[in-house]
Amino acid sequence: MQQTLADSVVWITGASSGIGRALAVEAARRGATLILSGRNEGALRGTASLCAERRSGAPRRPADAILPFDLADLNARLQAAQKALGIFGRIDILVLNAGVSQRARFTETAPEVFDLIMETNFGSAVDLTRAVLPQMRERDSGMIVCVSSVAGLMGAPWRTAYSASKHAQAGFFSSLRAEFFGSGIQISMVYPGFVRTAISENALSGDGARHGELDPLQKSGQDPAETARIVWDRLEAGALDIEVAFDFKARLGVFLSRHFPKLFVRSISKHGGL
Ligand SMILES: NC(=O)c1ccc[n+]([C@@H]2O[C@H](COP(=O)([O-])OP(=O)(O)OC[C@H]3O[C@@H](n4cnc5c(N)ncnc54)[C@H](OP(=O)(O)O)[C@@H]3O)[C@@H](O)[C@H]2O)c1
């Protein structure tokens, strides 16, 4: 059964900014009821207001819910998952969008910082999936969407943990998808190239400090609202792997890394990554 947004309950992580906020607003416009997660409660309220504005005039529905918590904290995320399941009695679509990037060489990244990135991006995605699957299986219906990255399709310097976490997501969810093939549960991956968000500013340096600089590729990236429209169009049409905001550089990078690894590594090490 194809999952559409109208009248669906959608839980989005990383809904306080960037792509997650845009996905939330577009889902609201298409008739979904939302559970919005992130750490920044004020920013989540901001997203909820934008969602309410986008559906003004639509028939009355339950108000969206805000569920702030830290994904890197194991207990917090397990508790949050149970709460999320109870808010509207079900989750139809889980969007695992939250993520943190990295700007430091492997040798200069503290092990705790490396682990924090893996937990935030990958460990949490596995745990939230484990939590929502039983009720999706009971109804034989649902969708799990994981937002990976072009760095989940190729490596990039100063992003060893980030790229590893994004490859891990791709491996995990494409394997899981095969286990649910033929069921009513859709498992989809999104691979953004370059979207105009604060991802590089929020990236972690080797000591865990915020990087604080906007990368040129993000600065000139796609408008997140456009990204969200494309992603939901494709998800509602049943797409499993979605490359979005993939400019020529992203396409070339993935192609070279697969087919011409020597040329790729020479080029990417010179230009400083994505
Ligand atoms: N922008 C791009 O060009 C691009 C390219 C490829 C992939 N992506 C992926 O797209 C996704 C969204 O990123 P974005 O570009 O929208 O960047 P962003 O604006 O920095 O958003 C990241 C989101 O993740 C949340 N988050 C980070 N750490 C968290 C934690 N420990 N606990 C809970 N929430 C946490 C943040 O919320 P709080 O700060 O409120 O916690 C924020 O809402 C990420 O998975 C990223 O890897 C982005």
The ligand as an SDF file (V2000), in Angstrom:
LIG
                    3D

 48 52  0  0  0  0  0  0  0  0999 V2000
   22.7350   20.5820    3.7960 N   0  0  0  0  0  0  0  0  0  0  0  0
   23.3630   19.7360    3.0040 C   0  0  0  0  0  0  0  0  0  0  0  0
   23.9830   20.1590    2.0010 O   0  0  0  0  0  0  0  0  0  0  0  0
   23.3330   18.2610    3.2980 C   0  0  0  0  0  0  0  0  0  0  0  0
   23.9950   17.4180    2.3990 C   0  0  0  0  0  0  0  0  0  0  0  0
   23.9730   16.0590    2.6380 C   0  0  0  0  0  0  0  0  0  0  0  0
   23.2880   15.5420    3.7250 C   0  0  0  0  0  0  0  0  0  0  0  0
   22.6610   16.3780    4.5930 N   0  0  0  0  0  0  0  0  0  0  0  0
   21.9620   15.7680    5.7430 C   0  0  0  0  0  0  0  0  0  0  0  0
   20.7060   16.3840    5.9280 O   0  0  0  0  0  0  0  0  0  0  0  0
   20.3120   16.2410    7.2810 C   0  0  0  0  0  0  0  0  0  0  0  0
   19.8010   17.5780    7.8000 C   0  0  0  0  0  0  0  0  0  0  0  0
   20.8790   18.5030    7.8590 O   0  0  0  0  0  0  0  0  0  0  0  0
   20.7440   20.0620    7.4900 P   0  0  0  0  0  0  0  0  0  0  0  0
   21.5000   20.2780    6.2630 O   0  0  0  0  0  0  0  0  0  0  0  0
   19.3430   20.4690    7.5620 O   0  0  0  0  0  0  0  0  0  0  0  0
   21.6090   20.7180    8.6810 O   0  0  0  0  0  0  0  0  0  0  0  0
   21.1950   21.4910   10.0130 P   0  0  0  0  0  0  0  0  0  0  0  0
   20.4270   22.7170    9.6910 O   0  0  0  0  0  0  0  0  0  0  0  0
   22.4440   21.6310   10.7990 O   0  0  0  0  0  0  0  0  0  0  0  0
   20.1930   20.5030   10.7390 O   0  0  0  0  0  0  0  0  0  0  0  0
   20.6160   19.4250   11.5310 C   0  0  0  0  0  0  0  0  0  0  0  0
   19.4570   19.0090   12.4060 C   0  0  0  0  0  0  0  0  0  0  0  0
   19.8560   17.8850   13.1910 O   0  0  0  0  0  0  0  0  0  0  0  0
   19.5120   18.1060   14.5490 C   0  0  0  0  0  0  0  0  0  0  0  0
   20.4670   17.4820   15.4410 N   0  0  0  0  0  0  0  0  0  0  0  0
   21.8370   17.5370   15.3700 C   0  0  0  0  0  0  0  0  0  0  0  0
   22.3750   16.8870   16.4120 N   0  0  0  0  0  0  0  0  0  0  0  0
   21.3310   16.4190   17.1660 C   0  0  0  0  0  0  0  0  0  0  0  0
   21.2600   15.7050   18.3900 C   0  0  0  0  0  0  0  0  0  0  0  0
   22.3540   15.3120   19.0640 N   0  0  0  0  0  0  0  0  0  0  0  0
   20.0410   15.4130   18.8930 N   0  0  0  0  0  0  0  0  0  0  0  0
   18.9150   15.8120   18.2330 C   0  0  0  0  0  0  0  0  0  0  0  0
   18.9250   16.4910   17.0760 N   0  0  0  0  0  0  0  0  0  0  0  0
   20.1220   16.8040   16.5550 C   0  0  0  0  0  0  0  0  0  0  0  0
   19.5460   19.6250   14.7110 C   0  0  0  0  0  0  0  0  0  0  0  0
   18.6540   20.0230   15.7390 O   0  0  0  0  0  0  0  0  0  0  0  0
   19.0970   20.7010   17.1360 P   0  0  0  0  0  0  0  0  0  0  0  0
   20.2600   21.5730   16.8870 O   0  0  0  0  0  0  0  0  0  0  0  0
   17.8440   21.3910   17.5750 O   0  0  0  0  0  0  0  0  0  0  0  0
   19.4090   19.5400   18.0240 O   0  0  0  0  0  0  0  0  0  0  0  0
   19.0370   20.1160   13.3630 C   0  0  0  0  0  0  0  0  0  0  0  0
   17.6300   20.2150   13.3670 O   0  0  0  0  0  0  0  0  0  0  0  0
   21.5420   15.7290    8.0430 C   0  0  0  0  0  0  0  0  0  0  0  0
   21.3970   14.3490    8.2810 O   0  0  0  0  0  0  0  0  0  0  0  0
   22.6830   15.9750    7.0630 C   0  0  0  0  0  0  0  0  0  0  0  0
   23.7270   15.0580    7.2400 O   0  0  0  0  0  0  0  0  0  0  0  0
   22.6810   17.7460    4.4090 C   0  0  0  0  0  0  0  0  0  0  0  0
  1  2  1  0
  2  3  2  0
  2  4  1  0
  4  5  1  0
  4 48  2  0
  5  6  2  0
  6  7  1  0
  7  8  2  0
  8  9  1  0
  8 48  1  0
  9 10  1  0
  9 46  1  0
 10 11  1  0
 11 12  1  0
 11 44  1  0
 12 13  1  0
 13 14  1  0
 14 15  2  0
 14 16  1  0
 14 17  1  0
 17 18  1  0
 18 19  2  0
 18 20  1  0
 18 21  1  0
 21 22  1  0
 22 23  1  0
 23 24  1  0
 23 42  1  0
 24 25  1  0
 25 26  1  0
 25 36  1  0
 26 27  1  0
 26 35  1  0
 27 28  2  0
 28 29  1  0
 29 30  1  0
 29 35  2  0
 30 31  1  0
 30 32  2  0
 32 33  1  0
 33 34  2  0
 34 35  1  0
 36 37  1  0
 36 42  1  0
 37 38  1  0
 38 39  2  0
 38 40  1  0
 38 41  1  0
 42 43  1  0
 44 45  1  0
 44 46  1  0
 46 47  1  0
M  CHG  2   8   1  16  -1
M  END
$$$$
